Amino acid sequence: MLHASLTVDPARPVGPVSRRLFGAFVEHMGRGVYGGIYEPGHPAADEDGFRRDVIDLVRELGVTTVRYPGGNFVSGFRWEDGVGPREDRPVRLDLAWHSTETNEVGLHEFASWLEKVGAELMLAVNLGTRGTPEALDLLEYANVPSGTTLADQRIRNGRPQPFDVRMWCLGNEMDGPWQLGQLSAEDYGKLAARTAKAMRRLDPDLELVACGSSGAAMPTFGEWERAVLTHAYDDVDFISCHAYYEEKDGDLGSFLASATDMDRSIETVVATADHVKAVRRSPKTIDVSFDEWNVWYVSRVPAGLAKRIDDWPLAPPISEEPYTVADGVVVGNLLMSLIRHADRVTSASMAQLVNVIAPIAAEPQGPAWRRSTFFPFATTARLARGVALHVGVDCPGYDTAEHGEVPVVDAAATVDAGAAALFLVNRSQTEEAEVTVDVAALGMSTIEEALTLSDPDPHAANTTDRPDRVRLRPTTRAALIGGRLRVGLPPVSWTAVSLH
């Protein structure tokens, strides 16, 4: 058995935990929209064609914001295609995912769905194949109350009140060679600054997100952020981060330590942003929007998807990951990384929400159910409140091929009025970890609940036939005595403990 000693001290706060940390992402990709959130004719469909069973699960998941409509999709998207009478909307070819886009679901429908699930809209504009004028048009359509051509068009289309979208993404992954309209950092930084300045002329109180590099493995990482912010620092509020992780070649040890890479990515981007701040002598601080993150087995995506000129399927299944216990543990650990950086990461979006690399699976004409990644997200969104605290961890380490030596046990903590939450991961594949946490300074006296995600088989997953194979279970080995919390963590496990 491994032993770990932890200390949680309210005198060492990180920062307030923004509710926007528990955002998600819906892209017009695969069966994320059509056959995911939207399936007219399904027994659970409501009057608008949205699946009620999916709505219930999204509410249970605790999603606060949703980034839409992409992703890679947005760089070829014409927003006008998705408004007005459905029978008049054009059918287009989606070059991002080699699919047919019917535009049955557009801005109005998606905003209506968000009202049903109780989440905020985070809207992306196309800076790939379009630019500043089209971004201004969409902003006018969405946010101006009335009296202009586009605002009055929105009213005629059935929305008297503005959508009042506050948070806007200025394009998507513009450094990626896969992206329609890929740009250099200099060209994108200038475009982002021009577009942000123009959008603020219309609505000065917007919150704007500039594209960071598409990932820490990109050759552009770090230098891209510096160059973009050199041009756009005064005009934006956030720089984005994106990161996806997968178990490669059976290297479970490296995979379980993925959160260490997320930690380093955040700290690199923060340091770069602060460098630009210092050079510019600016009083303003740029925050991080980690608006794409998840476990995604990108290696399983067929190269180029389909490439036939006569084959553009409608909502084909793409990246419908089954998600294992290990995947769920890593997702829980990634959430812990976001909490540990709550002072600078104030918005995040788990990508995606339904079917496509998603915590929710929705079978055509069948049931919807929770994948393993659902449980740590829903529990963390529910329990992580108030202020994130620094956690001191003293435990053994182990060597990984990808990340060097990492601690076997990882932790994050939050405290709110009369309540605290502790999140723990045991990365060992073979040994249980006995964790002792000094929580005396928190003044908590009761364990409200203790839940663990684990299984003797770390590659176990929920399926259509066994949708409850993987789930959270109450932790029997948790006790709080004299200001010390003792918890037993099974191998390859994620645990949440709520104190009152």
Secondary structure, 3 states (H helix, E strand, C coil): CEEEEEEEEEEEEEEECCHHHHEEECCCCCCCCECCCECCCCCCECCCCEEHHHHHHHHHHCCCEEEECCCHHHHHCCHHHHCCCHHHCCCEEECCCCEEECCCCCHHHHHHHHHHHCCEEEEEECCCCCCHHHHHHHHHHHHCCCCCHHHHHHHHCCCCCCCCCCEEEECCCCCCCCCCCCCCHHHHHHHHHHHHHHHHHHCCCCEEEECCCCCCCCCCCCHHHHHHHHHHHHHCCEEEEEEEECCCCCCHHHHHCHHHHHHHHHHHHHHHHHHHHHHHCCCCCCEEEEEEEEECCHHHCCCCCCCCCCCCCECCCCCCCCCEHHHHHHHHHHHHHHHHCCCCEEEEEEECCECCCCCEEECCCCCEEECCCHHHHHHHHHHCCCEEEEEEEECCEEEECCCEEEECEEEEEEEECCEEEEEEEECCCCCCEEEEEECHHHCCCCEEEEEEECCCCCCCECCCCCCCCCCCEECCCEEEECCEEEEEECCCEEEEEEEC
